[in-house]
Amino acid sequence: MPFEKVTEEESQYHDLDKMSVAEILTGINAEDKTVPYAVEKAIPQIEKLVGAITDKLLAGGRLFYIGAGTSGRLGVLDASEIPPTYGMPFDLIIGVIAGGETAIRKPVENAEDDSLQGWLDLQRYAVSDKDIVVGVAASGTTPYVIGALEECRSRGIPTGCVVCNPGSPVAEQADYPIEVVVGPEFVTGSTRMKSGTAQKLVLNMLSTAVMIRIGRVEDNKMVNMQLTNSKLVDRGTKMVMEGTGLTDYERAKELLLQSGSVKKAVDAANK
């Protein structure tokens, strides 16, 4: 019996081309409102994957996201946010996308259909059983992702996934599957919409929870963020003032810039 994709089912909305702009926007918004509830149902699955990722990172391993198209881009996006937000090395969480860096901006023909290339791409990073690999695939049927996860499992590398169809081939290759079933899209088959939103929410939850668990957040503050622009320097300065009791903004800023991070500045001032 062929695998049925909920994500490809016909939209519940018809005659989109005859709708007013207000009707289109209202319909999209109505569908988007259902996504957080679908994610909520998957929290037990998300919790298990957070635990597995945390254990690997604390033991010196890495997290890989691997995907194609929109899913791949979302993995690359989440990975790229970790260094500036939490001050972690750029190679701790790595996003791998079918078609390489070109595919981040432009589609690469047939890249997602190659079931061997995903593993080859991971090998460039010397992936091992110290690491964990998470496939991101809305349909759950992407050959590039299936092949990569299958090869990982055969070599004892733990795997997870974020998919939007139940019982998918990708989930079958995942030790820690996350299935967020959001139903048909507003535009039939356009999984960059609800499915993409669901994946973004889950990836936010995964990386944020992991960073908190490995000690990169204190109270509710990003105390290890990189000071890469004036907005972040201003935010960090105010955190230093709050953490040290300093009332002089310029002194707090000077201390922050000398130390390189909020955490180091506060620790130095409170010694």
N, C-alpha and C positions, 0 to 999 in steps of 0.2 A: 504493500500500500504506500503510495507516494506521500512524502512529508508535506503537510499542509501549513502554509505560512499565514498566520493571522495578520501579519504586517502587510500582506499583499491582498487581503480581502477588499472588496469594493467599498469605497467611502459611503458613509451613511448620508452624505449630502449630495444633492444632484443639481444640475443646471448651474454650476458655479459661474459659468461664463455669462449668465443672465442675472447674477446677484449684483446688488449695489455694493460699494466699497464697505459700507457699514455692516451689511449682512455677511460679507466675506470675513471681516475682522471679528465679528461677533461669533461666527462659527468656529474660526481658528481658536479664539480665546476659550470657547466652551470646551473644545477638545483638550486644549492645554491644561485646563483645570483638573482633568482626570489623571494626569501623569503623576503628581505627587502621591496620590492614593495607591497607584500601582506600585510605586517605589516603596511605599510603606509596607506593603505585603511582603516585600523581598528583604526587609531588614534582617530577619534571622539568617538569610543566606549571606548578606553583606557582612554581618558580624563575623561569621566564620572566616571569610576571606580576609577581613581586616586582621584577625588574629594570626592567620598564616603569614601574611605579608610582614606584619610586625616582627614575628619570630625570625624571619629570614633577614630582615634589615638589621636587627639587633645582633645577629650572628655574623654580620659582615657581608651579606648577600645583597642582591639588587632586585628591583622590580622592573619587569618589561611589560609594556602594553604592546599588543600587535593587532593590527587591523587593516582594513582597506577602505577607501573612499571616506565618507563622513565619519565612520567609526574610527578609522585610522587617524584622521585629523584630530578627533577629540582626544584620543590617547596621546598624541604628540603634544597637544595643547596642555593637557593636565600635567604631563611630565615636565614641560618647559616652565611651568609656573612654580615648581618646587624650589629651585635655587634662589630666585629673588624673594619668594615669600618666606621661606624657612631657613635660608642660608645653607642649604645642603649642596654637596657636589653635583655638578651637572650630569654625572654618569651614575647616579644612584637610582634614579627612576628614568627609564629610557622608553621613548615612544618609537615603535618601528611601524612603518606604513608601506603597504604594497606599492611598488613603483618608486620608492625612495623619496628624497626631498622634493623632487619635481612634482610628485603627486600631492604635496601639501597645497599647492596653488592650482594645479591643472590635473585633470584626469589622465591617467596612463592606461592606454587601451589594454584590456585583458590581464592586467596585473593581478587582479584578485582571483583569477581563474587558475593560477599556477599553484598546484598543491605542494610543490617541492621548494618553491622560492622562499616561503616563510621561514623554514628551518635554515636555509642557506643564509638568509639575512640575520637571523639570530646568531649563527656561528661567527659572524664578523665581530661579535662582541664577546666571543669565548664564553657563551652561556653555559652554566653548569648546574649541578644539583644543589649548589649553594644559593641559587637564585630562584625566583618564582615568575612565571609567565602567565599573563592574563590576556586572553583573546577578547577583542571587542568587535562584535558583529551583530547588527540589528536583526538580520534574517536568521542567523545561526547556521547558515549553510555556506559561508564563504570558503572555498577550497584553500586559499592562501592561509587562512587561520586554522582550519581543520588540520591540514598537513603539519603545520608548525606545532600545534598542541599534541598531536599524535606522536610526533618524533620526540617531543619533550618527555612525554609520559613513558615512552619506551626506554628512556635514559634516566629515569628516576627524578626528573625535574618536575616539581609540583606545578600544577596549572589551575587557573581560574578562568572565568569568562563573564561577560556582560552581554546578554542577548535579550531579544524582545519577542521571541516565540517560545512556546513550551515544548520540551522534549526534542530539542534540535540536535543535529549532528555535532555542532560545536560544544554544546553542553555535555554530550556524551564523552568528550575528550577532556573534560574539566574535573579536577578533584574538588573544586569549590565553585560550582556553577551559580550564577545569579541570573534569574529569569524575571524580567520586568515586562509583563504582557500588557501593552497599552492599547491593543486593538487596532482596527483599520485607521488609516491616516485620513486627514481632511481631503487631501488630494491623493487619490488611490495610489498606493505604493511609494509615496514620497517619504521615505523613512528618515530624511533629514529633519522631519518635523517632530511629532510626538516621540518617536523612537530615539531620535538624536537628543531630544531634551531629557528623556529618561536616562540615557547613557551619561550625559553630562552631569546630571544630579548624582548618579551613582559614583562616578569617578570623583566628583567633589567629596563625597562622603568617604570613599576609600582613602584617598590621599590625606585628607584633613584629619580623619580619625587616626591614621597611622602616624602622622607627624606629631599629633598630641601624645600618643602612646609612647613614642620614642623620646619625648622630652623636649620637643622644639617649640612648645607653647607654655607660657607660665600665666596662671590665672586665665585670662581670655586674650592675652596679648601675643603678637608675633615678635617675640623678643630677639629672634635671630635673623630677621629680615635683612636683605642687602640694602644698603643706602644708595640706591642707584639714581634717585632723582630728588628734587626739592620737596615734593609731596611726602616722600618716605622719610626724608631727613626731618621735616617738620613733625610728622607723626611720631618718629622715634624720639625727638627732643621732648615732646610732651609726655611720652612714656617715661623717659628718664626723670623728668620733673616729678611725675607721680610716684615713681619708685624710690626716689631719693629724698623727696621733700624740698628739693631746690626750688626757689621761686624766681631765680634769674634765668630767663630763657636763653640768653646768649652763653652763659656759663654751662648750662645743661647741653646746649648744642655743641659747644667746644669739647666737652667731656665725651659726648657721643661720637663725634668725628675722630677723636684721638683713639677711642677704644675700638671703633669699628662695628659695634652692635649694641643694642639696648642692654642685653644681658650683661655683657662685659662692662659697660659703663656703670650700670647699677651696682654690680658686684664690686667694682673698684671704689666707687663712692661710699659704699656701706662697709668697707673693711675697717 
